[in-house]
Amino acid sequence: MDAVPPALQYVAVALMVATLALAARTLPWHKLRGDAEAQRVLGVALVMLALLRLFNTRALDDVRLNFVGAMVATLMFGPQFALWVLAVVSLLAGVSGAAWLGPAPDFLATAALPVLAGHAFSRFAERRLPPNLFVYVLVQAFLGGALTIAVCNLAKAAVMAWLGSRAVPAYLLATPLMMFGEAFLSGGAMALVVVYRPQWCSSFDDARYLRPR
């Protein structure tokens, strides 16, 4: 694990706990209660997002580059569940040694900031753009996915610059390429979900996106 000032770890842990506590206050538990299918979907998504973290650059000193799936989690389950699911992913990444600077900083960079940015972008698209399937997949899922990984990598680069690490150029150079990868991951996953299992997606409403003109 990279050397991190203890004060930074304490601040990160405090922010992680506060973020999850705020999310827990508005968690829509009713969507899971008594719904075995919804519980299975959430569990499978957790496993898939955890497996996604296996593909990272842990072999490079001071660099942790990986796709996050934050936009998929946000669109599928809403920001509150997305934060908790990705928190578990960060904890598992910490156990395996793949977390960026430890589980709490990893959560802030790969979950809290991307989910916040992705949710804000999704709400903006809903208010400003026409409600149709093409806009949902291309803008909210595809472009939203690119936005979330950009926020993640730039946050990491900023912190590493503050720590005086030589890894900053790696994060900046990798960001444009990873934006395409995350965009295709998010767009492709959400396209399949809304076509074959739209009931799995909390942000997709047939009456809004598929209503006849």
Secondary structure, DSSP 4 states (H G I P E B T S, - for coil): -----HHHHHHHHHHHHHHHHHHHHT--GGGTTT-HHHHHHHHHHHHHHHHHTTSB-TTSTT---B---HHHHHHHH-HHHHHHHHHHHHHHHHHHT-SSSSHHHHHIIIIIHHHHHHHHHHHHHHHHS--SHHHIIIIIIIIHHHHHHHHHHHHHHHHHHHTT-TTHHHHHHHHHHHHHHHHHHHHHHHHHHHHH-GGG-TT--HHHHS---
